[in-house]
């Protein structure tokens, strides 16, 4: 039986919120400027600066790339000024294209957990299925066809398939999946980017209009989304897509021996974790950064698995120069 990592010091939650706030504000400077790389780098630099000032002995186990590919938040980078040992999963700017085009839904997301709690995955694709809380265990599965998952979810919810909405990334690879979902009468909501927020939307079907997430997205984003579901509730399965020798080699270096394994929620995130997400652009989940005269306003979703606590925090930062923003 695997060891369940210990609970985290709850005081670290607000510290982590400061990290995503800093990253979100840094990225927001580049909203609508069409420069994805500049926005991404600004967010990563901002997050790294705050992480280095935290009272932790942290290691980034999931980040935007490997050492040598990115300046900060690469896998294996150490952060903090000493303290509780933790591991970090970082997506300093989820939805870089959304930010660059000033489209809805970009945000900064960070996960903190005890050492050994997070599934370490390479920067590859992952096939995913996710639903929110309140359903029988195993109601959906990657072993089932999309139309079978829709029917099973509809039956569990007590509605016809025509009242089910699936969220899917708008990609050519999903043409068959989309057709299968529509063939059973369900509707499809397409998103261009941002599948972490997309999976979180399944936890509130009444508010978001989303019942199930289906399809292929990034593996690192899959682990971040799984952490959010650990806090809020829900079910998720993921399977890495290792379709080249290079990808299989990267996976083996992280200790992944079975490339076809289907990971459940508990496989991806064990025990306690803290998740912080701060909006960069306005979206259905979070308001974006507001830059006003003499102050900057952010909105953050802060979650903890051990307690099931979900906080929505609106913060006024009255020192814009802290973010290197001139009033």
N, C-alpha and C positions, 0 to 999 in steps of 0.2 A: 504494500500500500504506500502511495506517495505521501510525503510529508506535506502537511498543510502549512504554508507560511504564516508567521505571526501577524497580528493586527498592527497597523501603523499608528503612530502617534497622530491623534486627530488634529493637532495643531499644525500639521504639515499641509492640511487642506487649504487653508487661507494662503499659505506660502505658495502653493502651486497655482492658486488663482492669480497671484501677482505675476507669475511667469507667463501665463497665457494672455493676461492683460497687456503686458509689455510687448509680447510678440504681435498681438492683434493691432496695437496702435502703430507699431513700426511698419507693419504691412499696409495699414490703412493709408499711409502717406502715398502709396503707389496705386491706390484704387483708380481704375480707368486710364492708366498711363500706358497700358499695352506691354509692359515689361514684366513678364512672369518671373524671370530670374532675379531681378532686382527686388521684387516684392518678397520672393521666397527667401533670399539671402538676408534681407532686413529682418524678417520675422525670426529666422534662425539665430541671427546675431543677438536680437533682443531677448529671446528665450534663454540663450546660452548665458548672457550676462546675469540674468536673474537667477538661473539655476546655480551659477557659481557662487552666489551670495547666500544660498540657502544653507541651513544647519544640517546638512546631510553628507554622507559619503555615497555618492550616486554614480551609477553607470548607465549610459544609454545603451539599451539592448535592442531597440527598434527605432530607426531614424530614417531620414530622407535618402541615405546612401551609405556607402562604405568609406573607410578612411582613404583619403586621397581623392575621392569623388566630390566631397563637400567639405567646407571649412569647419563647420560645427554640427553637433548632434549626430555624428556618424556612429555606427555601431562600435561599442567598446570605449567611447570617449568617457572620461571621468569628469564629474561636476560636483560642486558643493565645497564648503569650507570645513567639513568634518562634522560627524554626527551619526545619526541612524543610517545604517546601510540600506539602500533602496536601489531599485532599478527603474529606469525611465523608458517609456515609449513615447516618442515625440512626432507630432505632425504640426510643426510650427505654423504652417499655412496650408490647411486643407482646402483645396479648391483654388489653386494658383491662377488658373485661367479665369475663374469667376472674379477673383480680385482684380486681375489685369484688365478685365472688361467691365468692371464695376457691376457685375451681375449678382443676383441674390445667392446667399448661402455659403460664402467663404467664412472660415473661422480658424482659430488656433486651438489645437487639442493636445493635451498632455495627460499621460497616465503615470501614476506612481504606485509601485507595489514592492513587497518585500523580495529579497533575492530569491530567484528560483520560481517566482510566481507566474511570470509571463512566458508564453511560448515564443521562442526566438525564431523568427522567420526571415528568409532572405527577401530582397526587393523583387518579388515575382508576383504573378497573378494568383488569385484564390477564387475558387467557385464557392458561392455562399448562398445560404438560405436562412432567413431570420424572421421571427414573429415576436410579438410582445407577450406580456404576462397573461395568465388566466386560462391557458389551454392545457389539455392533458399532455404529459411528457411524451415527446416523440411524435407530436401531431404532424410535423413536417420533417422531411429528410432529404438529403442529397441522393439517397438510394431510389427515391421516387421520381417520376417524371413531373415536370412543371404542372401539367393538368391534374395529376393525382394529388399534388400538394394543395392546389386550389380547392379541389373537391373536399379533401380531408379538413382543410381549414374552415371551409364554409359549413360543413357538417358540425364541427366543434363549436362554431359560433352560432349555429342555429339559423343560418340564412342561406338562400340559394347562391350559387357561384356568381350570379349577376351582381351581387352586392359586395363582392370582394374586389379590392384594388391592389394591384401589385406594383411595387416601385422597381424600376429597372434602369440601369445606365443606358443612355442612348448611344449604342455602339453597333456597328454592322454585325459583330459576332453574336448579337442577341436577336437577330431576325427570327430564327426558329423558335426561340423561347417566347418571344412576344406573340408570335402566331399561335403557339400552343395555348398560351394564357387566354387569348381572345377567343379561341375556338370553343372554350367551355363557358363563354359568356362573361368572364371577368374583364375588368378594365385594367389598362396599363397607364401608369404615370411615369413619364420619362424624365430623367434628369441628365444634365450634361456632365456634371462632376459632383463630388461630395458625397460618397457613399457612407461615410461615418454618420453624418447627419441623417442620411436616408435610412439607415438601420435604426437609429434612435427614434425616427418617426413612427416605426411600427409599434412602439410602446404606448402610443396615444392615437389609436385609429379614429376616435371621435373628433379629435382636434386636427389631426394631420390629414385624415382621409386615406391613410395608408395602412393596409392590413398585413402585408408580407413583402419582404425584400427578396428578390431572386436575381441571380446572375453572377458574372465574373467581374471582380474589381481587384484592387491592390491587396496583397497579403498583409502588409503592415497595417493598413487601414482596417482590415478584418479583425486584428487583435485589439486595436483601439476601440472598435465598435463592440467587441465582445466584453471588454472591460465596462463599457457603459451599461450593457445589458446585465452584467453582474450586479450593478448598483440599482438599476431600475426594475429589473425583472424581464424575463423573456427567454426565448430559446434560439439557438443558432448552431449551424454546422458549417464547417469550412474544409476545403480540400485544396492543397497546393497544386498549382499547375507547373510541373517541372518537365517541360517539353524540350529540353536541350541538355547536353552534357555539362555545360557551364552552370546551368541552374541547379542540376542535381549535385554538382560538386559544391556549390555554395551551401546547399541544404545540408550536405553531409558535414561540412565544417561547423555547422550549428548544432550537430547532433541528431539530425533528422535522417533516419535510416529507411523508413517506409514512405516513399514518395506518394503512395496512393491512399494513405491513411486519411480517414474522415475525423476531423477534430470537433468535439463538442465544446460547449461553452466552458465547461470545467477544465477541459484540456488546454484551452487557450489562456485562461486566467484562473489561477487557484487562489483561494483565500481572499483576504482583504485587498482592496485597491482604492485609489482616489482618482477621480477623473475630473478634469477642468476643461471647459470649452468656452472661449470668448469670441463673440461675433466680430467679424471684420467688415463685411457688407451685410446689409439687412437681409434677413431670410425668414423662413417660416419658423425656425427654431429659436433664433436669437436676433436681437437688434444689432446693427453694426456700430462701429465706433462713431461717436459724434464729436467733432472738433469745433468747439464753441469759443467765444472770446474769453480768455482767462481760464479755461477748463477743458478737460477731455472727459467724455462720458463713455463708459463701457458697460456691456451686459455679459454676465458670465453664468454658465450652468455648472454647479459644483456638486459632485456626487461622491458618495462613499459606500462601498459594498457592505462593510461590517454592520452598518446601522440602517442601510437602505435610505439614507438621508439624501434628499435632492433639494439644493438651494439655488434660487435664481437671484443673482446679486447685480444690482445696478450701482455703479461706483462713479463718483465724480472725482477726478484727479485735478486738483487745483494748482498744480505746478507743471504746466506743459513742457517746461524746459527739462524736466526729468526724462522726458521721452525724446529730447533733442528736437522739440517742436517750438518754433518761435511763435509767440503770441501775436 
